[in-house]
Amino acid sequence: MRPSVFYSLPLASLLFVAGSAVAAPPQTATLVVEKMTCGTCPVVVKKALTRVPGVSSTTIDMDAKTATVTFDPDKTTTARLTQATTEAGFPSKLIAKP
């Protein structure tokens, strides 16, 4: 007869495994966007931001020259958001991140 063997993982390992499955909650950031001067500009900015992996929603305010972006912080960063708008021809800066 084979003896029964019971393997036990340390509690810290179980906590690590359980904790790694939890995704970070979405974050919202507001960017001030430069050079938006016509009706096409917000469309270009929105398209650039929605192409960034992890972005779930984008709202552009042409009058205030802002973009409010909701994103998964596990997949992207605010630096990547400003990089996307800058590469599209519209430099931006982070003004609010709750």
Biotite code that builds the C-alpha atoms (Angstrom):
import biotite.structure as struc

atoms = struc.array([
    struc.Atom([0.000, 0.000, 0.000], chain_id="A", res_id=1, res_name="MET", atom_name="CA", element="C"),
    struc.Atom([1.230, 3.488, -0.859], chain_id="A", res_id=2, res_name="ARG", atom_name="CA", element="C"),
    struc.Atom([1.267, 5.971, 1.952], chain_id="A", res_id=3, res_name="PRO", atom_name="CA", element="C"),
    struc.Atom([-0.965, 8.992, 1.519], chain_id="A", res_id=4, res_name="SER", atom_name="CA", element="C"),
    struc.Atom([0.970, 12.180, 1.102], chain_id="A", res_id=5, res_name="VAL", atom_name="CA", element="C"),
    struc.Atom([-0.546, 15.535, 1.896], chain_id="A", res_id=6, res_name="PHE", atom_name="CA", element="C"),
    struc.Atom([1.155, 18.568, 0.434], chain_id="A", res_id=7, res_name="TYR", atom_name="CA", element="C"),
    struc.Atom([0.501, 21.889, 1.983], chain_id="A", res_id=8, res_name="SER", atom_name="CA", element="C"),
    struc.Atom([1.374, 25.258, 0.494], chain_id="A", res_id=9, res_name="LEU", atom_name="CA", element="C"),
    struc.Atom([2.501, 27.972, 2.843], chain_id="A", res_id=10, res_name="PRO", atom_name="CA", element="C"),
    struc.Atom([-0.185, 30.525, 3.574], chain_id="A", res_id=11, res_name="LEU", atom_name="CA", element="C"),
    struc.Atom([1.857, 33.269, 1.893], chain_id="A", res_id=12, res_name="ALA", atom_name="CA", element="C"),
    struc.Atom([1.834, 31.299, -1.377], chain_id="A", res_id=13, res_name="SER", atom_name="CA", element="C"),
    struc.Atom([-1.931, 30.925, -1.225], chain_id="A", res_id=14, res_name="LEU", atom_name="CA", element="C"),
    struc.Atom([-2.345, 34.647, -0.645], chain_id="A", res_id=15, res_name="LEU", atom_name="CA", element="C"),
    struc.Atom([-0.043, 35.432, -3.562], chain_id="A", res_id=16, res_name="PHE", atom_name="CA", element="C"),
    struc.Atom([-1.978, 33.163, -5.915], chain_id="A", res_id=17, res_name="VAL", atom_name="CA", element="C"),
    struc.Atom([-5.307, 34.567, -4.767], chain_id="A", res_id=18, res_name="ALA", atom_name="CA", element="C"),
    struc.Atom([-4.083, 38.163, -4.951], chain_id="A", res_id=19, res_name="GLY", atom_name="CA", element="C"),
    struc.Atom([-2.617, 37.839, -8.422], chain_id="A", res_id=20, res_name="SER", atom_name="CA", element="C"),
    struc.Atom([-6.009, 37.000, -9.901], chain_id="A", res_id=21, res_name="ALA", atom_name="CA", element="C"),
    struc.Atom([-7.519, 40.295, -8.793], chain_id="A", res_id=22, res_name="VAL", atom_name="CA", element="C"),
    struc.Atom([-7.477, 42.994, -11.468], chain_id="A", res_id=23, res_name="ALA", atom_name="CA", element="C"),
    struc.Atom([-6.908, 46.618, -10.613], chain_id="A", res_id=24, res_name="ALA", atom_name="CA", element="C"),
    struc.Atom([-10.024, 48.773, -10.802], chain_id="A", res_id=25, res_name="PRO", atom_name="CA", element="C"),
    struc.Atom([-10.313, 51.070, -13.825], chain_id="A", res_id=26, res_name="PRO", atom_name="CA", element="C"),
    struc.Atom([-8.841, 54.549, -13.456], chain_id="A", res_id=27, res_name="GLN", atom_name="CA", element="C"),
    struc.Atom([-9.975, 57.815, -14.996], chain_id="A", res_id=28, res_name="THR", atom_name="CA", element="C"),
    struc.Atom([-7.572, 60.531, -16.060], chain_id="A", res_id=29, res_name="ALA", atom_name="CA", element="C"),
    struc.Atom([-8.209, 63.954, -17.555], chain_id="A", res_id=30, res_name="THR", atom_name="CA", element="C"),
    struc.Atom([-5.764, 65.367, -20.065], chain_id="A", res_id=31, res_name="LEU", atom_name="CA", element="C"),
    struc.Atom([-5.524, 68.932, -21.317], chain_id="A", res_id=32, res_name="VAL", atom_name="CA", element="C"),
    struc.Atom([-5.050, 68.636, -25.083], chain_id="A", res_id=33, res_name="VAL", atom_name="CA", element="C"),
    struc.Atom([-3.292, 71.310, -27.123], chain_id="A", res_id=34, res_name="GLU", atom_name="CA", element="C"),
    struc.Atom([-3.942, 72.311, -30.741], chain_id="A", res_id=35, res_name="LYS", atom_name="CA", element="C"),
    struc.Atom([-7.617, 71.296, -30.936], chain_id="A", res_id=36, res_name="MET", atom_name="CA", element="C"),
    struc.Atom([-8.934, 74.041, -33.199], chain_id="A", res_id=37, res_name="THR", atom_name="CA", element="C"),
    struc.Atom([-11.535, 72.465, -35.484], chain_id="A", res_id=38, res_name="CYS", atom_name="CA", element="C"),
    struc.Atom([-14.342, 69.918, -35.457], chain_id="A", res_id=39, res_name="GLY", atom_name="CA", element="C"),
    struc.Atom([-12.099, 67.137, -36.775], chain_id="A", res_id=40, res_name="THR", atom_name="CA", element="C"),
    struc.Atom([-9.503, 67.486, -34.005], chain_id="A", res_id=41, res_name="CYS", atom_name="CA", element="C"),
    struc.Atom([-11.572, 65.771, -31.255], chain_id="A", res_id=42, res_name="PRO", atom_name="CA", element="C"),
    struc.Atom([-12.257, 62.859, -33.616], chain_id="A", res_id=43, res_name="VAL", atom_name="CA", element="C"),
    struc.Atom([-8.526, 62.370, -34.219], chain_id="A", res_id=44, res_name="VAL", atom_name="CA", element="C"),
    struc.Atom([-7.723, 62.625, -30.483], chain_id="A", res_id=45, res_name="VAL", atom_name="CA", element="C"),
    struc.Atom([-10.482, 60.169, -29.550], chain_id="A", res_id=46, res_name="LYS", atom_name="CA", element="C"),
    struc.Atom([-9.304, 57.696, -32.185], chain_id="A", res_id=47, res_name="LYS", atom_name="CA", element="C"),
    struc.Atom([-5.699, 57.920, -30.957], chain_id="A", res_id=48, res_name="ALA", atom_name="CA", element="C"),
    struc.Atom([-6.746, 57.292, -27.349], chain_id="A", res_id=49, res_name="LEU", atom_name="CA", element="C"),
    struc.Atom([-9.157, 54.439, -28.064], chain_id="A", res_id=50, res_name="THR", atom_name="CA", element="C"),
    struc.Atom([-6.388, 52.605, -29.919], chain_id="A", res_id=51, res_name="ARG", atom_name="CA", element="C"),
    struc.Atom([-4.307, 52.406, -26.745], chain_id="A", res_id=52, res_name="VAL", atom_name="CA", element="C"),
    struc.Atom([-4.676, 48.900, -25.241], chain_id="A", res_id=53, res_name="PRO", atom_name="CA", element="C"),
    struc.Atom([-6.595, 49.074, -21.953], chain_id="A", res_id=54, res_name="GLY", atom_name="CA", element="C"),
    struc.Atom([-8.645, 52.192, -22.746], chain_id="A", res_id=55, res_name="VAL", atom_name="CA", element="C"),
    struc.Atom([-12.339, 51.506, -22.152], chain_id="A", res_id=56, res_name="SER", atom_name="CA", element="C"),
    struc.Atom([-13.855, 54.953, -22.748], chain_id="A", res_id=57, res_name="SER", atom_name="CA", element="C"),
    struc.Atom([-12.877, 58.410, -23.925], chain_id="A", res_id=58, res_name="THR", atom_name="CA", element="C"),
    struc.Atom([-14.796, 61.686, -23.779], chain_id="A", res_id=59, res_name="THR", atom_name="CA", element="C"),
    struc.Atom([-13.468, 64.732, -25.583], chain_id="A", res_id=60, res_name="ILE", atom_name="CA", element="C"),
    struc.Atom([-14.542, 68.272, -24.608], chain_id="A", res_id=61, res_name="ASP", atom_name="CA", element="C"),
    struc.Atom([-13.596, 70.568, -27.485], chain_id="A", res_id=62, res_name="MET", atom_name="CA", element="C"),
    struc.Atom([-14.542, 73.754, -25.594], chain_id="A", res_id=63, res_name="ASP", atom_name="CA", element="C"),
    struc.Atom([-12.470, 72.886, -22.518], chain_id="A", res_id=64, res_name="ALA", atom_name="CA", element="C"),
    struc.Atom([-9.707, 71.277, -24.633], chain_id="A", res_id=65, res_name="LYS", atom_name="CA", element="C"),
    struc.Atom([-9.756, 68.142, -22.470], chain_id="A", res_id=66, res_name="THR", atom_name="CA", element="C"),
    struc.Atom([-9.959, 64.398, -22.862], chain_id="A", res_id=67, res_name="ALA", atom_name="CA", element="C"),
    struc.Atom([-11.305, 62.250, -20.039], chain_id="A", res_id=68, res_name="THR", atom_name="CA", element="C"),
    struc.Atom([-10.094, 58.680, -20.357], chain_id="A", res_id=69, res_name="VAL", atom_name="CA", element="C"),
    struc.Atom([-11.049, 55.545, -18.417], chain_id="A", res_id=70, res_name="THR", atom_name="CA", element="C"),
    struc.Atom([-8.442, 52.810, -18.641], chain_id="A", res_id=71, res_name="PHE", atom_name="CA", element="C"),
    struc.Atom([-7.097, 49.606, -17.110], chain_id="A", res_id=72, res_name="ASP", atom_name="CA", element="C"),
    struc.Atom([-3.915, 50.525, -15.184], chain_id="A", res_id=73, res_name="PRO", atom_name="CA", element="C"),
    struc.Atom([-2.666, 46.950, -15.627], chain_id="A", res_id=74, res_name="ASP", atom_name="CA", element="C"),
    struc.Atom([-2.580, 47.501, -19.397], chain_id="A", res_id=75, res_name="LYS", atom_name="CA", element="C"),
    struc.Atom([-1.565, 51.140, -19.880], chain_id="A", res_id=76, res_name="THR", atom_name="CA", element="C"),
    struc.Atom([-0.363, 54.289, -18.162], chain_id="A", res_id=77, res_name="THR", atom_name="CA", element="C"),
    struc.Atom([-1.143, 57.980, -18.296], chain_id="A", res_id=78, res_name="THR", atom_name="CA", element="C"),
    struc.Atom([2.237, 58.462, -19.955], chain_id="A", res_id=79, res_name="ALA", atom_name="CA", element="C"),
    struc.Atom([1.105, 56.194, -22.776], chain_id="A", res_id=80, res_name="ARG", atom_name="CA", element="C"),
    struc.Atom([-2.117, 58.201, -23.133], chain_id="A", res_id=81, res_name="LEU", atom_name="CA", element="C"),
    struc.Atom([-0.231, 61.485, -23.497], chain_id="A", res_id=82, res_name="THR", atom_name="CA", element="C"),
    struc.Atom([2.172, 59.797, -25.895], chain_id="A", res_id=83, res_name="GLN", atom_name="CA", element="C"),
    struc.Atom([-0.763, 58.656, -28.073], chain_id="A", res_id=84, res_name="ALA", atom_name="CA", element="C"),
    struc.Atom([-2.221, 62.148, -28.397], chain_id="A", res_id=85, res_name="THR", atom_name="CA", element="C"),
    struc.Atom([1.196, 63.683, -28.999], chain_id="A", res_id=86, res_name="THR", atom_name="CA", element="C"),
    struc.Atom([1.950, 61.171, -31.756], chain_id="A", res_id=87, res_name="GLU", atom_name="CA", element="C"),
    struc.Atom([-1.401, 62.110, -33.340], chain_id="A", res_id=88, res_name="ALA", atom_name="CA", element="C"),
    struc.Atom([-0.305, 65.768, -33.409], chain_id="A", res_id=89, res_name="GLY", atom_name="CA", element="C"),
    struc.Atom([-2.041, 66.930, -30.242], chain_id="A", res_id=90, res_name="PHE", atom_name="CA", element="C"),
    struc.Atom([0.343, 67.237, -27.275], chain_id="A", res_id=91, res_name="PRO", atom_name="CA", element="C"),
    struc.Atom([-1.363, 66.665, -23.929], chain_id="A", res_id=92, res_name="SER", atom_name="CA", element="C"),
    struc.Atom([-0.653, 66.776, -20.221], chain_id="A", res_id=93, res_name="LYS", atom_name="CA", element="C"),
    struc.Atom([-2.256, 65.055, -17.277], chain_id="A", res_id=94, res_name="LEU", atom_name="CA", element="C"),
    struc.Atom([-4.364, 67.503, -15.255], chain_id="A", res_id=95, res_name="ILE", atom_name="CA", element="C"),
    struc.Atom([-6.460, 65.186, -13.089], chain_id="A", res_id=96, res_name="ALA", atom_name="CA", element="C"),
    struc.Atom([-6.299, 61.593, -11.975], chain_id="A", res_id=97, res_name="LYS", atom_name="CA", element="C"),
    struc.Atom([-8.759, 60.713, -9.193], chain_id="A", res_id=98, res_name="PRO", atom_name="CA", element="C"),
])
